[in-house]
Amino acid sequence: MLTPTPFIYLFIYLLHLTFFLSLCTFSVLDSIILFCCLAMVFCVQHLLDNVPLSLGFLFLNTLFIQRGRHETTWTILRKFGYDDSLELTDDYLYPQLRVPLGSSTELNHNGYRFLQKLFEKYDVDKDGALSRLDMKNFFSVVPYMPWGEDMFTTVSTDENDYISLHGYLCQWTLTAYLDIHRCLEYLGYFGYPFISEQESQTAAVTVTQNKLEDLEKKQTQRNVFLCKVIGPRGTGKSSFLQAFLGKSLSKQKSSTGLLSYYTINTVHVNNQEKYLILYEVDVDTEFLKTSDAACDVACLMYDVSDPKSFNYCASIYKQHYMESGIPCVFVASKSDLTEQKQQHGLSPSEFCYKHRLPPPLAFSCSGPEMPSTVIYSKLALAAMFPHLNGSELTASSFWLRVTLGAAVVTLLGFTFYRAFIKQK
């Protein structure tokens, strides 16, 4: 195999340099000086391996300033988004993005690919996870850390409590969904438009179709869904959220981290991978307006061992969800304990049957094994197909209806075919 000579490296370097010069508007003289000086810097760097190229670039700009050619350095800074106060401009950090009412924001393939490359860059030891030191280095180019300590209970982590690539992408997905302007700001700090050769950070984001249009078409292209977990105090809502990250009750008790009101993970629904966000609603929260109850699916949780627990869920459902069109799923938590008769007039199963809802789903994470993900897939299924009747929100019944529909169409087609042959 032929070993590349320093001249080949120099040629490739000069090609990159030519591309850089094409981005900036320099005078002919400045371009020639910049070209020659950086070429010399490369040669010096090749002779002295420990000299980083950035020092040569800084030295070159120092020469421009000392020679009174300040406009050259300012041209470079302005080209990469800085203003006269050496701060990135608002026009660069916050590009216009219109999000209509009823739509949401998601990262697209371009955004995920860029973020994955950043992850690989800062994963110095290549162990597939970012330690706290790695995270500190990762955000060293931004003015402040966007995520707090509760990040480690928001997404999945490895055995060392480091952020895995999967958890990292989940956290960015959550940021893009809840605070798209913050997401665009940080993509700007990381240089997304220049590295990805896009006009702005908005190229990394998709604005979804309005939910009402999804209902009319009875299908959705969305990949991120929000589930609000509602129930009285002590029902195990926090444990339900942490179980979504694969943590059993014993593992949760040994954790000392700050609990988050959000968790996000991926689930598989009909062979499709979707992001599901769980948000724990504080028991003292008052639903003062319709938007307070808004979500893609509501998870109403009650404690089977507490006879008064179901009353709260039934009341919330009747007040805020019965006429909303938002799919609801009742969850019977602590199903490993002895079930007590609920003081509500109807049993939970009878209540669900009366309101055409699926029967309550049993949940427990008290065992030592990893909690089952089936219940979370069912929540995502309800969010994906809100037009279906509650009793039809199971994967088996859904595909059974599809199969029966296809069989009826096939039978009718065969009947018409035979009738057409007889006429001939």
C-alpha positions as CSV (number, residue, x, y, z in Angstrom):
1,M,0.0,0.0,0.0
2,L,1.3,3.4,-1.0
3,T,1.9,5.8,1.9
4,P,0.6,9.4,1.2
5,T,3.4,11.9,1.0
6,P,3.3,15.3,2.8
7,F,2.7,16.9,-0.6
8,I,-0.5,15.0,-1.0
9,Y,-1.6,16.1,2.5
10,L,-0.6,19.7,1.5
11,F,-2.7,19.4,-1.7
12,I,-5.8,18.2,0.2
13,Y,-5.2,20.9,2.8
14,L,-5.0,23.6,0.2
15,L,-8.2,22.4,-1.4
16,H,-10.0,22.8,2.0
17,L,-8.4,26.2,2.3
18,T,-9.7,27.3,-1.1
19,F,-13.1,26.2,-0.1
20,F,-12.8,28.3,3.1
21,L,-11.7,31.4,1.1
22,S,-14.8,31.0,-1.1
23,L,-17.0,31.4,1.9
24,C,-15.5,34.7,2.9
25,T,-15.3,37.9,0.9
26,F,-11.6,39.0,1.0
27,S,-9.7,41.4,-1.2
28,V,-7.4,39.8,-3.7
29,L,-4.3,40.8,-1.7
30,D,-5.7,39.5,1.6
31,S,-6.6,36.2,-0.1
32,I,-3.1,35.7,-1.5
33,I,-1.5,36.6,1.9
34,L,-3.9,34.3,3.8
35,F,-3.3,31.4,1.3
36,C,0.5,31.6,1.4
37,C,0.7,32.1,5.2
38,L,-1.6,29.1,6.0
39,A,0.3,27.0,3.6
40,M,3.5,27.9,5.5
41,V,1.8,27.1,8.8
42,F,0.9,23.7,7.5
43,C,4.5,23.0,6.6
44,V,5.7,24.1,10.0
45,Q,3.1,21.9,11.6
46,H,4.2,19.0,9.6
47,L,7.8,19.5,10.7
48,L,6.8,20.1,14.4
49,D,4.0,17.5,15.1
50,N,3.1,19.1,18.4
51,V,2.1,22.5,16.9
52,P,-1.7,22.6,16.4
53,L,-3.0,24.3,13.3
54,S,-5.3,26.5,15.4
55,L,-2.3,28.4,16.9
56,G,-1.1,29.2,13.4
57,F,-4.5,30.5,12.4
58,L,-4.6,32.7,15.5
59,F,-1.1,33.9,14.8
60,L,-2.1,34.8,11.3
61,N,-5.1,36.8,12.4
62,T,-2.9,38.6,14.9
63,L,-0.7,39.7,12.0
64,F,-3.7,41.0,10.1
65,I,-4.7,43.1,13.2
66,Q,-1.2,44.4,13.7
67,R,-1.0,45.4,10.0
68,G,-4.3,47.3,10.4
69,R,-6.3,44.9,8.3
70,H,-9.0,44.5,10.9
71,E,-11.7,44.1,8.3
72,T,-10.2,40.7,7.2
73,T,-10.6,39.3,10.7
74,W,-14.1,40.8,11.1
75,T,-15.1,39.3,7.7
76,I,-14.2,35.8,9.1
77,L,-16.1,36.4,12.3
78,R,-19.2,37.8,10.6
79,K,-19.2,34.9,8.1
80,F,-19.6,32.5,11.0
81,G,-22.4,34.3,12.7
82,Y,-20.7,36.8,15.1
83,D,-21.8,40.4,15.5
84,D,-19.8,43.5,16.5
85,S,-19.9,42.5,20.2
86,L,-18.3,39.1,19.3
87,E,-21.6,37.3,20.1
88,L,-23.6,35.1,17.8
89,T,-26.5,37.1,16.4
90,D,-30.1,36.3,17.2
91,D,-30.8,35.9,13.5
92,Y,-28.3,33.1,13.4
93,L,-29.2,31.4,16.7
94,Y,-33.0,31.7,16.4
95,P,-34.0,31.3,12.7
96,Q,-37.6,31.7,12.0
97,L,-39.7,28.5,12.3
98,R,-43.5,28.6,12.1
99,V,-45.2,25.9,14.1
100,P,-49.0,26.0,13.6
101,L,-51.4,25.2,16.4
102,G,-51.9,21.5,16.6
103,S,-48.5,20.7,15.1
104,S,-45.3,19.6,16.8
105,T,-41.6,19.6,16.1
106,E,-39.3,16.7,15.6
107,L,-35.7,16.2,14.6
108,N,-35.3,14.7,11.1
109,H,-32.7,12.4,9.6
110,N,-30.3,15.4,9.0
111,G,-30.5,16.4,12.6
112,Y,-30.0,13.0,14.0
113,R,-27.0,12.3,11.7
114,F,-25.4,15.6,12.8
115,L,-25.9,14.9,16.5
116,Q,-24.6,11.4,16.2
117,K,-21.4,12.7,14.6
118,L,-21.0,15.1,17.6
119,F,-21.5,12.2,20.0
120,E,-18.8,10.1,18.3
121,K,-16.5,13.1,18.4
122,Y,-16.8,13.6,22.1
123,D,-16.9,9.9,23.0
124,V,-13.1,9.9,23.4
125,D,-12.7,6.4,24.8
126,K,-15.2,5.0,22.2
127,D,-17.2,3.1,24.9
128,G,-20.6,4.2,23.4
129,A,-21.4,6.5,26.2
130,L,-20.7,10.0,27.4
131,S,-19.4,10.4,31.0
132,R,-19.9,13.6,33.0
133,L,-16.5,14.8,31.9
134,D,-17.4,14.0,28.3
135,M,-20.7,16.0,28.7
136,K,-18.7,18.9,30.2
137,N,-16.4,19.0,27.2
138,F,-19.3,18.5,24.8
139,F,-21.0,21.7,26.0
140,S,-17.8,23.7,26.4
141,V,-18.7,25.7,23.3
142,V,-22.0,26.9,24.6
143,P,-22.7,29.6,27.3
144,Y,-24.5,27.3,29.7
145,M,-25.5,23.7,30.1
146,P,-29.0,23.1,28.8
147,W,-29.8,20.0,30.8
148,G,-29.6,19.5,34.6
149,E,-28.9,16.5,36.8
150,D,-32.4,15.1,36.2
151,M,-31.2,14.2,32.7
152,F,-29.8,10.9,34.2
153,T,-33.4,9.9,35.2
154,T,-35.0,11.2,32.0
155,V,-33.2,8.9,29.5
156,S,-31.6,5.5,29.6
157,T,-28.0,5.2,30.9
158,D,-25.4,2.4,30.9
159,E,-24.3,0.5,34.0
160,N,-21.9,3.4,35.0
161,D,-24.8,5.9,34.8
162,Y,-23.3,7.4,31.7
163,I,-25.5,8.7,28.8
164,S,-25.6,6.1,26.0
165,L,-26.0,7.1,22.4
166,H,-29.7,6.0,22.5
167,G,-30.3,8.1,25.6
168,Y,-28.4,11.1,24.1
169,L,-30.6,11.0,21.0
170,C,-33.7,10.6,23.2
171,Q,-32.7,13.7,25.2
172,W,-32.3,15.8,22.0
173,T,-35.7,14.5,20.8
174,L,-37.3,15.7,24.0
175,T,-35.6,19.1,23.7
176,A,-36.8,19.5,20.1
177,Y,-40.4,18.5,21.1
178,L,-40.7,20.7,24.2
179,D,-38.5,23.7,23.4
180,I,-37.6,23.9,19.7
181,H,-36.0,27.4,20.0
182,R,-33.6,26.1,22.6
183,C,-32.8,23.2,20.3
184,L,-32.2,25.5,17.3
185,E,-30.0,27.7,19.5
186,Y,-27.7,24.9,20.5
187,L,-27.5,23.5,17.0
188,G,-26.3,27.0,16.0
189,Y,-23.6,27.0,18.7
190,F,-22.4,23.6,17.4
191,G,-22.2,25.1,13.9
192,Y,-24.8,23.0,12.2
193,P,-25.4,25.3,9.2
194,F,-21.7,25.3,8.2
195,I,-20.8,21.7,9.0
196,S,-23.9,20.4,7.3
197,E,-23.8,23.0,4.5
198,Q,-27.4,24.1,5.2
199,E,-29.0,27.6,5.3
200,S,-30.0,27.4,8.9
201,Q,-30.7,25.0,11.8
202,T,-34.3,24.6,10.6
203,A,-33.1,22.1,8.0
204,A,-32.6,19.6,11.0
205,V,-36.2,19.9,12.1
206,T,-39.6,18.7,10.8
207,V,-42.8,20.4,11.6
208,T,-45.5,17.8,11.8
209,Q,-48.9,17.9,10.2
210,N,-51.9,19.2,12.3
211,K,-53.4,16.5,14.5
212,L,-56.9,17.2,13.1
213,E,-55.6,16.3,9.6
214,D,-54.2,13.1,11.0
215,L,-57.5,12.2,12.4
216,E,-59.3,12.9,9.1
217,K,-56.8,10.7,7.3
218,K,-56.8,8.1,10.1
219,Q,-53.0,7.9,9.9
220,T,-50.0,9.9,11.1
221,Q,-46.4,10.4,10.0
222,R,-45.4,11.7,13.5
223,N,-42.6,9.9,15.3
224,V,-42.9,11.5,18.8
225,F,-45.9,11.2,21.1
226,L,-46.7,12.8,24.5
227,C,-48.4,10.8,27.2
228,K,-49.5,12.5,30.4
229,V,-49.5,10.2,33.5
230,I,-52.2,11.3,35.9
231,G,-53.2,9.9,39.3
232,P,-53.4,10.6,43.0
233,R,-50.4,10.9,45.2
234,G,-48.8,7.5,46.1
235,T,-50.0,5.5,43.1
236,G,-46.5,4.9,41.7
237,K,-46.4,7.4,38.9
238,S,-42.6,8.1,39.3
239,S,-41.9,4.4,39.4
240,F,-44.0,4.0,36.2
241,L,-41.8,6.6,34.5
242,Q,-38.5,5.1,35.7
243,A,-39.7,1.6,34.7
244,F,-40.0,2.9,31.2
245,L,-36.2,3.3,31.3
246,G,-35.8,-0.4,32.3
247,K,-35.3,0.2,36.0
248,S,-37.0,-2.2,38.5
249,L,-38.2,-0.9,41.8
250,S,-35.1,-2.1,43.7
251,K,-32.9,-0.4,41.2
252,Q,-34.9,2.8,41.6
253,K,-34.5,2.7,45.4
254,S,-30.8,2.5,45.1
255,S,-30.6,5.5,42.8
256,T,-29.7,8.8,44.4
257,G,-30.3,11.1,41.3
258,L,-32.8,13.9,41.1
259,L,-36.1,12.4,39.6
260,S,-37.4,14.0,36.5
261,Y,-41.0,14.7,35.6
262,Y,-40.2,13.5,32.1
263,T,-38.9,10.2,30.7
264,I,-38.5,9.4,27.0
265,N,-37.7,6.1,25.3
266,T,-38.4,4.3,22.0
267,V,-41.2,1.7,21.6
268,H,-42.2,-0.5,18.7
269,V,-45.7,-0.3,17.4
270,N,-46.6,-2.4,14.4
271,N,-43.0,-2.9,13.5
272,Q,-42.3,0.9,13.6
273,E,-40.0,2.6,16.1
274,K,-41.6,5.6,17.8
275,Y,-40.5,8.0,20.6
276,L,-42.9,8.1,23.6
277,I,-42.6,10.9,26.1
278,L,-44.1,10.3,29.6
279,Y,-44.9,13.4,31.7
280,E,-45.9,13.0,35.3
281,V,-48.6,15.5,36.1
282,D,-48.4,16.9,39.7
283,V,-51.4,15.9,41.8
284,D,-51.9,19.6,42.8
285,T,-52.0,20.7,39.1
286,E,-55.3,22.3,38.2
287,F,-56.5,22.0,34.6
288,L,-57.5,25.6,34.1
289,K,-57.7,25.5,30.3
290,T,-58.0,22.9,27.6
291,S,-54.3,23.0,26.8
292,D,-53.4,21.9,30.3
293,A,-55.0,18.5,29.6
294,A,-53.8,18.3,26.0
295,C,-51.6,15.3,25.0
296,D,-51.6,12.4,22.5
297,V,-52.7,9.9,25.1
298,A,-53.7,10.2,28.8
299,C,-52.6,7.5,31.2
300,L,-54.9,7.5,34.3
301,M,-53.3,5.5,37.1
302,Y,-54.8,4.2,40.3
303,D,-53.5,2.1,43.1
304,V,-55.3,-1.3,43.3
305,S,-54.5,-1.5,47.1
306,D,-56.1,1.8,47.9
307,P,-59.9,1.8,47.8
308,K,-60.2,5.5,47.3
309,S,-57.7,5.8,44.5
310,F,-59.9,5.2,41.5
311,N,-62.3,8.1,42.4
312,Y,-59.6,10.6,41.4
313,C,-59.0,9.1,38.0
314,A,-62.7,8.8,37.2
315,S,-63.3,12.4,38.2
316,I,-60.4,13.7,36.0
317,Y,-61.7,11.6,33.1
318,K,-65.2,13.0,33.3
319,Q,-64.1,16.6,33.7
320,H,-61.3,16.8,31.1
321,Y,-61.2,13.8,28.8
322,M,-64.6,12.3,28.2
323,E,-65.5,14.7,25.4
324,S,-62.0,15.7,24.4
325,G,-61.3,13.1,21.7
326,I,-58.0,12.3,23.5
327,P,-57.5,8.5,23.9
328,C,-57.3,7.4,27.5
329,V,-55.9,4.3,29.1
330,F,-56.5,3.3,32.7
331,V,-53.6,1.6,34.5
332,A,-54.0,-0.5,37.7
333,S,-50.7,0.0,39.5
334,K,-49.1,-2.1,42.2
335,S,-50.9,-5.2,40.8
336,D,-48.6,-7.4,42.8
337,L,-50.5,-6.3,46.0
338,T,-53.9,-7.5,47.1
339,E,-56.6,-5.7,45.2
340,Q,-59.1,-3.8,47.2
341,K,-62.7,-3.0,46.1
342,Q,-62.8,0.6,44.9
343,Q,-65.3,2.9,46.6
344,H,-66.4,4.3,43.3
345,G,-70.0,3.3,42.2
346,L,-68.6,1.2,39.4
347,S,-65.6,-1.1,39.4
348,P,-62.7,0.1,37.2
349,S,-63.6,-2.6,34.6
350,E,-67.3,-1.6,34.5
351,F,-66.4,2.1,34.3
352,C,-64.2,1.4,31.3
353,Y,-66.8,-0.7,29.6
354,K,-69.5,1.9,30.1
355,H,-67.3,4.6,28.5
356,R,-66.1,2.3,25.7
357,L,-62.5,2.3,27.0
358,P,-60.1,-0.6,27.0
359,P,-60.0,-2.5,30.3
360,P,-57.5,-1.4,32.9
361,L,-53.9,-2.5,32.3
362,A,-52.1,-4.1,35.2
363,F,-48.7,-2.8,36.1
364,S,-46.0,-3.6,38.6
365,C,-42.2,-3.2,38.7
366,S,-41.6,-4.7,42.1
367,G,-39.8,-7.8,40.7
368,P,-36.0,-8.0,40.2
369,E,-36.3,-8.4,36.5
370,M,-36.5,-5.6,33.9
371,P,-40.1,-4.3,33.7
372,S,-42.2,-5.3,30.7
373,T,-42.5,-2.7,27.9
374,V,-45.8,-4.0,26.6
375,I,-47.9,-1.4,28.5
376,Y,-45.9,1.4,27.0
377,S,-46.3,0.0,23.5
378,K,-50.1,0.0,24.1
379,L,-50.0,3.6,25.2
380,A,-48.1,4.5,22.0
381,L,-50.6,2.5,19.9
382,A,-53.5,4.5,21.4
383,A,-51.6,7.7,20.6
384,M,-51.0,6.6,17.0
385,F,-54.6,5.6,16.3
386,P,-56.8,8.0,18.3
387,H,-59.7,7.5,15.9
388,L,-60.1,3.8,17.0
389,N,-62.6,2.9,19.6
390,G,-61.0,2.1,23.0
391,S,-62.0,-1.5,22.9
392,E,-60.2,-1.9,19.5
393,L,-56.8,-0.5,20.8
394,T,-55.0,-3.8,20.9
395,A,-52.5,-4.9,18.2
396,S,-54.3,-8.2,17.7
397,S,-57.8,-6.7,17.2
398,F,-56.3,-3.9,15.0
399,W,-54.7,-6.4,12.6
400,L,-57.6,-8.7,12.8
401,R,-59.8,-5.9,11.4
402,V,-57.3,-5.2,8.7
403,T,-57.2,-8.9,7.7
404,L,-61.0,-9.2,7.7
405,G,-61.2,-6.1,5.5
406,A,-58.7,-7.5,3.1
407,A,-60.6,-10.8,3.0
408,V,-63.9,-9.1,2.2
409,V,-62.3,-7.1,-0.6
410,T,-60.7,-10.2,-2.1
411,L,-64.0,-12.2,-1.9
412,L,-66.0,-9.3,-3.6
413,G,-63.3,-9.0,-6.3
414,F,-63.4,-12.8,-7.0
415,T,-67.2,-12.7,-7.2
416,F,-67.2,-9.9,-9.7
417,Y,-64.6,-11.6,-11.7
418,R,-66.7,-14.8,-12.0
419,A,-69.7,-12.8,-13.0
420,F,-67.7,-11.0,-15.7
421,I,-66.4,-14.4,-17.1
422,K,-69.9,-15.8,-17.3
423,Q,-71.2,-12.8,-19.2
424,K,-68.5,-13.4,-21.8
